[in-house]
Amino acid sequence: MELQLSLFSYQTVQKILFRFDPETAHSIASLALRSLAYAPSIMRFLKNHYFVTNPVLSQTLFGTKFQNPVGLAAGFDKNGEYITATPTLGFGYTEIGTITPKPQDGNPKPRLFRLKADRSLQNAMGFNNRGAEYMRKRLDKLYFFDYPIGINIGKNKLTSEDKALNDYKSLLEIFKDYGDYIVINISSPNTPGLRDLQNEEFITNLFNMAKNITTKPILLKIAPDMEADDAIILCKTAVKAGASGIIATNTTIDYSITPNAKDFGGISGALVREKSFKLFQAIAKELYDKTTLISVGGIENAEDAYRRIKAGASLIQVYSMLIYNGPNMIKEINEGLTKLIQADGYKNITEAIGADIK
């Protein structure tokens, strides 16, 4: 029986999910994704429908082939439970985590909120996850799974700032042979003192340590609330110390962007689109062709994605806009990107990357 996979069908599902509080809705959606592992025929059908494969979009980064540039941002799959299902939604890669050395429950509930009028989310989750050993065991089961995976790591809430380096050392040692790249997360607003680690001394020590532990590419994820000059200095410091890439940006704590905001947690989605792009653009002007750049924040269509690519992004990521648009959005972005790239006379996405600053 043919499944109805139109935007209308997702709008119907969304109406049902939006009757629940956001974290409960996330759990329901997560259960559905986990269940796909037991229905391979449905997985194949969904992947055939949503996953766009076109030589125009294919590129090799970090020694790994990315069939399309649209990835699922960290925060959705905190425990690596939906990795096999992610391609069925059309994503070219996924980023799991954030993972901490020890399991932790995260911040008190409620901690996830819909800003529906703004097509955005606000979260104060606090790195809730089952810990590094649980994730390592999950990844062990995927030994022959050929799909790009990023591993996002962060310190535990109770780890003091002066001991933070030890948490990252522990995580790097555990995941040194896993995934295709590792992301250092020091930009979440929901772990006390974490953003204080966005300084040159810590970054230098961290990446000098990292390159002595693993040969995996290590990326830095930064916050959108930094001044552009400070962000550029920090990113340059990271690259000089051995970082293989920059992800810009995490959620914002600029609550002035909407009257609907809570006074805690980080805002993502449409509200952060321009803020994220402007900081990414400033960083890219300095670091394009010197490192790999990934852009995230409010992207929901091919035009958004192409603007980031022409500004210097090799890859993009989405999360919040998926909640509002459904998986058909990923297919539409990839199909739209293909047309935009070809319309500009390029044969492959790599020719379009940084086109606005070359």
Protein Blocks (a to p, Z undefined) as FASTA:
>chain_A
ZZdfbfklmmmmmmmmmmpcfklmmmmmmmmmmmmmmmmklmmmmmmmmmccdfklgcce
ehiacfbfcdcdehjlmnopmmmmmmmnopabdcedjddfbacebjaddfbdcdfknopa
dddklppaebjklmmmmmmmmmmpccdddddddddfklcfklmmmmmmmmmmmmmmgcjb
dcddfkbfkbghklmmmcfklmmmmmmmmmmmbmcdcdddddfkbcfklmmmmmmmmmmn
opabdcdddddfbfklpckbccedjdedjklmmmmmmmmmmmmmmmgokaccddeehiab
fklmmmmmmnopabdcdfklmmmnojmlmmmmmmmmmmmmmmnopabfklmgoklmZZ
